[in-house]
Amino acid sequence: MTPQAELVVDLDAYRENLAALRAMAPGAQQMAVVKANGYGHGMLPVARAARDAGAEWLGVATAEEALALRAAGDSGALLCWLAAPGAPFAELIDAGVEVTASSVEQLDEILAASPRRSRVQLKVDTGLSRNGARYGRDWTALVHAAARAQSLGRIAVTGVWSHFACADEPDNSATDEQEKLFRAALDDMAVAGLEPGIRHLCNSAGILTQPSAHLDLVRVGIASYGIAPDPAVPVPGVRPVLTARARLAHVKDVEAGARVSYGYRWQAEHPTRLGLVPVGYGEGIHRTASNRAEVGFAGRRLPVRGTICMDQFVVELGDVPARRGDVVTLFGPGDDGEPGVEDWAVAAGTIGYEIVTRLAGRWARSYRGER
Ligand SMILES: Cc1ncc(COP(=O)(O)O)c(C=O)c1O
C-alpha cells in the first residue's frame, strides 16, 4: 500500500537525464552534482546511479557530504568546494577527495592540514562574488601561492573553475563577461607556469546557453533531476525524477460559507467536498503556496484551499468522487496530468531548486531502478 506520504525517486529517469545532458556537451566530462541530499532526492542512491550512468565526477558543497560519499563506498573522482575554517581537510585528502582553494588563506589551511600531497582545484571568482579568489590581485596571489606549493611537492593543482551568475538568462551578457574573465584567469596560470588541469565553468543552464564554455567538464545539477533551471531555459530530453504523493487522510462535505484552515483564508462559495492531504511545511511544503498550488488526482488538478499547515493542507475535490485513502500527487513527471516541481515553484514564489531541496520530515522514500 502507498505510504501516507511518499517520495518516489526514478533512478532510471535520472540516468537517462544524465545521458541526455552528456549529449549536449559531448566533448566534456560530466560532474553529477549531488549536494544538499542530491537536491532532496537522496544523495547516496543518486550518486550510485550517477556512477552507473558514467559520470566521471561527483560534486558536493561540504566536506561532510564528500566524506559521507566515501563512507558509502564511492571511490571515484569527487570535488568539494565550500569550507569554513576548521574543515576536515586532512580527512578529505586521506579519502582522495579533491578540495577547492578559494584564497591563499584557504590554500594555507589545506597545506597545514596534511603532510600529504593534496589534489587541489583553484576557484576564481569571475563575477558571482561568492567563493573563489576575485579575478585580479587575489587571483594572481592564489596562482603564485599554488605554483609555489606545487613546486615544493606539497600539492597537485588538478583543476581550475568558476561559477556563472546569470546563465539561466539566455540574453544576459554577464555570462560572456564571466567566460572572458575565466579565460584571462587561465592565461594568468600559464604566465605563472601552472598547468590548469581540468577546466570547468558550466552549470545546467550554462550547458544550454553557453556552449563555448563547456571546456573540459560540466557540472550538472538541477537539469539532471529533470527540472529546468528557469522557465526561460527549458531542458529538452529530460524528465522529472521525483514524485511526491500522499493519501487523503480525510474527505468531507462542507456547506457554502465554510471557512478553511488557519486564518480562514479561504471560504467555500458553494457546498463542496474537501480532501485533507497529510503533509505540510514540516515536510518542506512551502506555506507560501497556500491557496495557490494544485495537486493531481485521477487525471485532474485540485486546488489547494486555505493555509498550508505544519502537517497537512486541504484541497477542494468539488464533485470529484474521492475517498479517504485515495492518492493525490503533489508533483511528478506529469504523466497523469499532475503538476510539476516548476508549478509548485511558481505557486510558492520560488525556484524549482528550493522546492526539492526543502523536502524534509516524515516522507517515506522509495527508489525505482536501483541496481
Ligand atoms: C559550484 C556549483 N556548480 C554546479 C552547480 C549545479 O548547478 P545547477 O543545479 O544549476 O546545474 C552548483 C549548484 O548550485 C554549484 O554550486
The ligand as an SDF file (V2000), in Angstrom:
LIG
                    3D

 16 16  0  0  0  0  0  0  0  0999 V2000
   29.6150   25.1980   -7.7670 C   0  0  0  0  0  0  0  0  0  0  0  0
   28.4030   24.6070   -8.3690 C   0  0  0  0  0  0  0  0  0  0  0  0
   28.4780   24.0070   -9.5630 N   0  0  0  0  0  0  0  0  0  0  0  0
   27.3970   23.4690  -10.1540 C   0  0  0  0  0  0  0  0  0  0  0  0
   26.1620   23.5090   -9.5480 C   0  0  0  0  0  0  0  0  0  0  0  0
   24.9850   22.9190  -10.2660 C   0  0  0  0  0  0  0  0  0  0  0  0
   24.1290   23.9280  -10.6800 O   0  0  0  0  0  0  0  0  0  0  0  0
   22.7430   23.5780  -11.3920 P   0  0  0  0  0  0  0  0  0  0  0  0
   21.9350   22.8730  -10.3650 O   0  0  0  0  0  0  0  0  0  0  0  0
   22.1890   24.9040  -11.7350 O   0  0  0  0  0  0  0  0  0  0  0  0
   23.0820   22.7100  -12.5520 O   0  0  0  0  0  0  0  0  0  0  0  0
   26.0280   24.1450   -8.3100 C   0  0  0  0  0  0  0  0  0  0  0  0
   24.7180   24.2570   -7.6680 C   0  0  0  0  0  0  0  0  0  0  0  0
   24.2420   25.3140   -7.3640 O   0  0  0  0  0  0  0  0  0  0  0  0
   27.1830   24.6940   -7.7000 C   0  0  0  0  0  0  0  0  0  0  0  0
   27.1120   25.2860   -6.5030 O   0  0  0  0  0  0  0  0  0  0  0  0
  1  2  1  0
  2  3  1  0
  2 15  2  0
  3  4  2  0
  4  5  1  0
  5  6  1  0
  5 12  2  0
  6  7  1  0
  7  8  1  0
  8  9  2  0
  8 10  1  0
  8 11  1  0
 12 13  1  0
 12 15  1  0
 13 14  2  0
 15 16  1  0
M  END
$$$$
